[in-house]
Amino acid sequence: MTISILRTADAWWVQTPTGAAKIATSATTTGELLADRAAIDAATQSADTVPVDTLTLVSPVTVPCRVVAQMTNFASHVKDAGMDPNTIPLTFFRKSSASISGPFEDIVKPSHVRFLDYEVEIGLVIGRDMPVGTTVSESNLADYVAGLVVTNDVSARDIQLPQTQFYEAKSYPSFTRNPVRPPPFRQPGTDSDRVFPALYGQPG
């Protein structure tokens, strides 16, 4: 079963077939919420719900946090950049967590930026420590990935391309936005429930 988590400024919620049920938790961060599984499970059974569209939703991914992105994650994008996907290695980079914004916040273009671009990405919410050297495979994926968010990864290309770096061009406030609820998802090879931080809205 998939569990969709919503967040407002003062509470966490589980989406149910009848609306949103408030989670009775003292958690203030995404990590703390994921650790309070009993409260999440209890909310999934609650009949005391409110319509989702009456909630003012904010990002379920709290900050500060670590945002790591993968550059060469699909072949067509590598080709668009004039590179050969068969020879370009997988490349990872950091984004500032200050770039995370909620589903109804505007994406703000800095005044000096002329070329904004966006990419829809699947974000993995890591639910436990992953020390350097950790091997994650299909068999243990569910041990580490606590959920998914669909993310709008915004870039200032006129900053990124001339400087051949990613951090500044992708870290402006509002440049990491999660516009839609993820589809039903179950980790391969497991029957365990997964917890999904979810956001609603439209891409900016």
VOBA-323863 format. One record per residue (C-alpha): residue number from 0; x, y, z. Coordinates in pm, 1 decimal. Example, Ala and Ser with C-alpha at 12.3 -4.5 7.8 and 13.67 -1.06 7.14 Angstrom:
BEGIN
marse seq: 0&X: 1230.0&Y: -450.0&Z: 780.0
marse seq: 1&X: 1367.0&Y: -106.0&Z: 714.0
! end
This chain:
BEGIN
marse seq: 0&X: 0.0&Y: 0.0&Z: 0.0
marse seq: 1&X: 116.4&Y: 350.5&Z: -82.7
marse seq: 2&X: 82.5&Y: 622.2&Z: 180.4
marse seq: 3&X: 77.4&Y: 984.6&Z: 61.6
marse seq: 4&X: 197.0&Y: 1238.0&Z: 317.5
marse seq: 5&X: 90.8&Y: 1603.4&Z: 309.6
marse seq: 6&X: 220.8&Y: 1892.2&Z: 518.3
marse seq: 7&X: 80.0&Y: 2227.4&Z: 621.2
marse seq: 8&X: 256.3&Y: 2496.0&Z: 822.9
marse seq: 9&X: 144.0&Y: 2344.6&Z: 1152.5
marse seq: 10&X: 66.7&Y: 1977.8&Z: 1086.6
marse seq: 11&X: 130.1&Y: 1658.6&Z: 892.7
marse seq: 12&X: -148.5&Y: 1468.6&Z: 714.0
marse seq: 13&X: -216.7&Y: 1137.0&Z: 541.4
marse seq: 14&X: -429.9&Y: 1140.0&Z: 230.9
marse seq: 15&X: -714.1&Y: 888.8&Z: 253.5
marse seq: 16&X: -1000.0&Y: 801.4&Z: 15.5
marse seq: 17&X: -1219.6&Y: 1054.9&Z: 196.4
marse seq: 18&X: -973.5&Y: 1341.1&Z: 235.3
marse seq: 19&X: -679.1&Y: 1420.5&Z: 460.8
marse seq: 20&X: -639.7&Y: 1279.9&Z: 812.8
marse seq: 21&X: -419.8&Y: 1467.1&Z: 1058.2
marse seq: 22&X: -122.3&Y: 1275.2&Z: 1196.4
marse seq: 23&X: -94.0&Y: 1294.6&Z: 1576.0
marse seq: 24&X: 280.0&Y: 1353.6&Z: 1593.7
marse seq: 25&X: 525.0&Y: 1598.1&Z: 1744.9
marse seq: 26&X: 755.5&Y: 1564.0&Z: 1442.6
marse seq: 27&X: 884.4&Y: 1891.4&Z: 1299.7
marse seq: 28&X: 1110.6&Y: 1748.3&Z: 1027.9
marse seq: 29&X: 1062.8&Y: 1493.0&Z: 753.7
marse seq: 30&X: 1311.5&Y: 1263.7&Z: 925.0
marse seq: 31&X: 1128.7&Y: 1280.1&Z: 1256.0
marse seq: 32&X: 798.4&Y: 1205.8&Z: 1085.9
marse seq: 33&X: 937.4&Y: 900.0&Z: 906.8
marse seq: 34&X: 1056.7&Y: 771.1&Z: 1244.0
marse seq: 35&X: 705.9&Y: 804.1&Z: 1390.6
marse seq: 36&X: 555.9&Y: 523.1&Z: 1185.9
marse seq: 37&X: 293.6&Y: 434.6&Z: 1447.3
marse seq: 38&X: 137.8&Y: 779.6&Z: 1416.5
marse seq: 39&X: 134.8&Y: 755.6&Z: 1037.0
marse seq: 40&X: -30.4&Y: 413.4&Z: 1047.4
marse seq: 41&X: -295.0&Y: 536.4&Z: 1292.1
marse seq: 42&X: -381.8&Y: 828.7&Z: 1065.5
marse seq: 43&X: -438.4&Y: 596.9&Z: 769.3
marse seq: 44&X: -723.4&Y: 436.8&Z: 967.1
marse seq: 45&X: -880.6&Y: 763.7&Z: 1081.7
marse seq: 46&X: -1230.5&Y: 858.9&Z: 971.3
marse seq: 47&X: -1179.9&Y: 1218.3&Z: 1086.3
marse seq: 48&X: -1077.5&Y: 1384.7&Z: 760.5
marse seq: 49&X: -1092.7&Y: 1722.2&Z: 587.7
marse seq: 50&X: -1100.3&Y: 1793.7&Z: 212.0
marse seq: 51&X: -746.2&Y: 1814.4&Z: 73.6
marse seq: 52&X: -830.8&Y: 2131.9&Z: -118.0
marse seq: 53&X: -900.1&Y: 2313.6&Z: 210.3
marse seq: 54&X: -538.2&Y: 2272.4&Z: 319.7
marse seq: 55&X: -263.4&Y: 2521.1&Z: 243.5
marse seq: 56&X: 10.3&Y: 2276.4&Z: 155.1
marse seq: 57&X: 381.2&Y: 2338.9&Z: 195.5
marse seq: 58&X: 680.7&Y: 2126.0&Z: 107.7
marse seq: 59&X: 684.4&Y: 1792.8&Z: 293.7
marse seq: 60&X: 1062.5&Y: 1793.3&Z: 260.1
marse seq: 61&X: 1179.5&Y: 2010.7&Z: 547.4
marse seq: 62&X: 1498.4&Y: 2212.3&Z: 548.1
marse seq: 63&X: 1783.5&Y: 2209.5&Z: 608.3
marse seq: 64&X: 1849.8&Y: 1881.9&Z: 431.1
marse seq: 65&X: 2092.8&Y: 1740.9&Z: 178.2
marse seq: 66&X: 1987.6&Y: 1766.9&Z: -186.5
marse seq: 67&X: 2192.3&Y: 1551.9&Z: -425.2
marse seq: 68&X: 2108.2&Y: 1536.4&Z: -795.3
marse seq: 69&X: 2225.0&Y: 1328.4&Z: -1088.7
marse seq: 70&X: 2330.6&Y: 1507.7&Z: -1407.0
marse seq: 71&X: 2343.3&Y: 1239.2&Z: -1673.9
marse seq: 72&X: 2028.0&Y: 1052.7&Z: -1578.9
marse seq: 73&X: 1875.0&Y: 1000.8&Z: -1923.6
marse seq: 74&X: 2027.8&Y: 962.1&Z: -2266.3
marse seq: 75&X: 1820.0&Y: 1216.8&Z: -2457.7
marse seq: 76&X: 1926.7&Y: 1499.3&Z: -2227.3
marse seq: 77&X: 2292.6&Y: 1402.3&Z: -2267.3
marse seq: 78&X: 2249.2&Y: 1413.6&Z: -2646.0
marse seq: 79&X: 2075.1&Y: 1752.7&Z: -2624.5
marse seq: 80&X: 2385.4&Y: 1883.3&Z: -2448.6
marse seq: 81&X: 2602.3&Y: 1762.0&Z: -2736.2
marse seq: 82&X: 2754.0&Y: 1470.6&Z: -2547.1
marse seq: 83&X: 2767.6&Y: 1095.7&Z: -2604.8
marse seq: 84&X: 2564.7&Y: 904.0&Z: -2343.7
marse seq: 85&X: 2782.5&Y: 599.0&Z: -2403.0
marse seq: 86&X: 3096.4&Y: 776.4&Z: -2282.1
marse seq: 87&X: 2971.8&Y: 1029.9&Z: -2025.7
marse seq: 88&X: 2988.5&Y: 886.8&Z: -1671.5
marse seq: 89&X: 2711.5&Y: 923.9&Z: -1415.0
marse seq: 90&X: 2766.7&Y: 1260.2&Z: -1250.6
marse seq: 91&X: 2623.3&Y: 1382.7&Z: -920.6
marse seq: 92&X: 2607.4&Y: 1735.4&Z: -780.4
marse seq: 93&X: 2466.8&Y: 1922.6&Z: -482.9
marse seq: 94&X: 2186.1&Y: 2177.0&Z: -465.0
marse seq: 95&X: 2123.7&Y: 2408.7&Z: -171.9
marse seq: 96&X: 1825.3&Y: 2302.2&Z: 36.6
marse seq: 97&X: 1733.7&Y: 2672.4&Z: 44.5
marse seq: 98&X: 1610.2&Y: 2613.3&Z: -312.4
marse seq: 99&X: 1324.2&Y: 2388.9&Z: -191.3
marse seq: 100&X: 979.8&Y: 2545.0&Z: -226.8
marse seq: 101&X: 620.2&Y: 2436.6&Z: -179.3
marse seq: 102&X: 363.7&Y: 2348.0&Z: -444.3
marse seq: 103&X: 190.4&Y: 2686.0&Z: -462.4
marse seq: 104&X: 491.0&Y: 2914.5&Z: -430.0
marse seq: 105&X: 608.8&Y: 3106.2&Z: -735.4
marse seq: 106&X: 931.7&Y: 3010.0&Z: -905.7
marse seq: 107&X: 1127.8&Y: 3334.8&Z: -882.1
marse seq: 108&X: 1371.3&Y: 3430.9&Z: -1157.0
marse seq: 109&X: 1664.4&Y: 3634.2&Z: -1024.3
marse seq: 110&X: 1687.5&Y: 3968.2&Z: -1201.4
marse seq: 111&X: 2022.8&Y: 3889.7&Z: -1363.4
marse seq: 112&X: 1907.0&Y: 3553.1&Z: -1505.7
marse seq: 113&X: 1790.6&Y: 3548.3&Z: -1867.9
marse seq: 114&X: 1746.1&Y: 3177.1&Z: -1949.3
marse seq: 115&X: 1538.2&Y: 2964.6&Z: -1712.9
marse seq: 116&X: 1493.5&Y: 2594.6&Z: -1781.0
marse seq: 117&X: 1310.6&Y: 2321.0&Z: -1594.7
marse seq: 118&X: 1319.0&Y: 1942.7&Z: -1575.8
marse seq: 119&X: 1072.0&Y: 1704.8&Z: -1414.7
marse seq: 120&X: 1260.6&Y: 1464.8&Z: -1191.0
marse seq: 121&X: 1179.8&Y: 1181.6&Z: -951.0
marse seq: 122&X: 1320.5&Y: 1266.0&Z: -609.2
marse seq: 123&X: 1412.5&Y: 990.7&Z: -364.5
marse seq: 124&X: 1355.8&Y: 1060.1&Z: 4.5
marse seq: 125&X: 1629.5&Y: 872.3&Z: 189.4
marse seq: 126&X: 1500.8&Y: 742.2&Z: 521.4
marse seq: 127&X: 1819.9&Y: 630.0&Z: 694.8
marse seq: 128&X: 2190.7&Y: 705.2&Z: 713.0
marse seq: 129&X: 2384.4&Y: 609.1&Z: 403.0
marse seq: 130&X: 2758.7&Y: 618.5&Z: 485.3
marse seq: 131&X: 3012.6&Y: 668.1&Z: 208.7
marse seq: 132&X: 3067.7&Y: 337.0&Z: 33.6
marse seq: 133&X: 2716.5&Y: 204.7&Z: 95.4
marse seq: 134&X: 2598.2&Y: -28.3&Z: -180.3
marse seq: 135&X: 2229.6&Y: 5.9&Z: -264.0
marse seq: 136&X: 2084.5&Y: -265.9&Z: -484.7
marse seq: 137&X: 1739.9&Y: -385.4&Z: -583.2
marse seq: 138&X: 1740.7&Y: -623.9&Z: -289.7
marse seq: 139&X: 1796.4&Y: -353.7&Z: -22.2
marse seq: 140&X: 1648.3&Y: -48.9&Z: -194.3
marse seq: 141&X: 1346.8&Y: -42.0&Z: 36.8
marse seq: 142&X: 1579.5&Y: -22.6&Z: 338.4
marse seq: 143&X: 1700.9&Y: 320.1&Z: 226.5
marse seq: 144&X: 1431.9&Y: 482.4&Z: 11.0
marse seq: 145&X: 1145.2&Y: 600.8&Z: 229.6
marse seq: 146&X: 945.4&Y: 770.8&Z: -43.6
marse seq: 147&X: 926.6&Y: 965.4&Z: -367.6
marse seq: 148&X: 855.7&Y: 1324.2&Z: -464.9
marse seq: 149&X: 803.9&Y: 1447.8&Z: -819.5
marse seq: 150&X: 1033.7&Y: 1747.0&Z: -842.9
marse seq: 151&X: 1060.3&Y: 2045.4&Z: -1074.5
marse seq: 152&X: 1437.7&Y: 2100.5&Z: -1105.7
marse seq: 153&X: 1484.9&Y: 2459.8&Z: -1224.4
marse seq: 154&X: 1810.5&Y: 2587.5&Z: -1374.1
marse seq: 155&X: 1955.5&Y: 2922.6&Z: -1474.1
marse seq: 156&X: 2122.6&Y: 2795.3&Z: -1789.9
marse seq: 157&X: 2298.1&Y: 3123.6&Z: -1869.4
marse seq: 158&X: 2473.1&Y: 3091.0&Z: -1532.3
marse seq: 159&X: 2532.9&Y: 2716.5&Z: -1551.1
marse seq: 160&X: 2670.3&Y: 2669.0&Z: -1901.4
marse seq: 161&X: 2936.4&Y: 2944.9&Z: -1918.3
marse seq: 162&X: 3063.8&Y: 2856.2&Z: -1570.7
marse seq: 163&X: 3042.4&Y: 2477.5&Z: -1629.1
marse seq: 164&X: 2911.4&Y: 2427.9&Z: -1275.5
marse seq: 165&X: 2572.6&Y: 2341.7&Z: -1128.9
marse seq: 166&X: 2548.9&Y: 2456.2&Z: -767.6
marse seq: 167&X: 2485.0&Y: 2827.8&Z: -816.4
marse seq: 168&X: 2267.1&Y: 2787.2&Z: -1125.4
marse seq: 169&X: 2036.4&Y: 2535.9&Z: -957.9
marse seq: 170&X: 2032.4&Y: 2666.2&Z: -599.5
marse seq: 171&X: 1844.7&Y: 2994.9&Z: -617.5
marse seq: 172&X: 1540.0&Y: 3012.0&Z: -386.3
marse seq: 173&X: 1239.4&Y: 2824.0&Z: -534.0
marse seq: 174&X: 1454.6&Y: 2626.8&Z: -782.4
marse seq: 175&X: 1362.8&Y: 2285.2&Z: -633.1
marse seq: 176&X: 985.9&Y: 2248.8&Z: -644.0
marse seq: 177&X: 766.6&Y: 1940.0&Z: -614.0
marse seq: 178&X: 459.8&Y: 2007.4&Z: -829.3
marse seq: 179&X: 254.0&Y: 1689.2&Z: -826.7
marse seq: 180&X: 165.5&Y: 1385.2&Z: -618.7
marse seq: 181&X: 368.6&Y: 1077.7&Z: -707.0
marse seq: 182&X: 185.6&Y: 783.0&Z: -864.0
marse seq: 183&X: 128.3&Y: 462.4&Z: -666.3
marse seq: 184&X: 462.6&Y: 296.8&Z: -610.1
marse seq: 185&X: 589.0&Y: -14.3&Z: -436.5
marse seq: 186&X: 953.5&Y: -92.5&Z: -393.6
marse seq: 187&X: 1051.0&Y: -388.1&Z: -611.9
marse seq: 188&X: 1076.8&Y: -716.4&Z: -427.7
marse seq: 189&X: 899.7&Y: -606.9&Z: -110.9
marse seq: 190&X: 547.5&Y: -608.6&Z: 27.2
marse seq: 191&X: 617.2&Y: -341.7&Z: 288.6
marse seq: 192&X: 425.2&Y: -14.8&Z: 287.6
marse seq: 193&X: 612.8&Y: 286.7&Z: 161.7
marse seq: 194&X: 566.9&Y: 639.8&Z: 293.9
marse seq: 195&X: 544.9&Y: 910.3&Z: 29.0
marse seq: 196&X: 586.4&Y: 1279.6&Z: 97.6
marse seq: 197&X: 360.0&Y: 1429.0&Z: -170.0
marse seq: 198&X: 291.3&Y: 1771.7&Z: -309.6
marse seq: 199&X: 14.0&Y: 1911.2&Z: -523.1
marse seq: 200&X: 15.6&Y: 2201.3&Z: -764.1
marse seq: 201&X: 123.6&Y: 2293.5&Z: -1114.4
marse seq: 202&X: 471.1&Y: 2344.2&Z: -1258.4
marse seq: 203&X: 573.6&Y: 2707.3&Z: -1261.9
! end
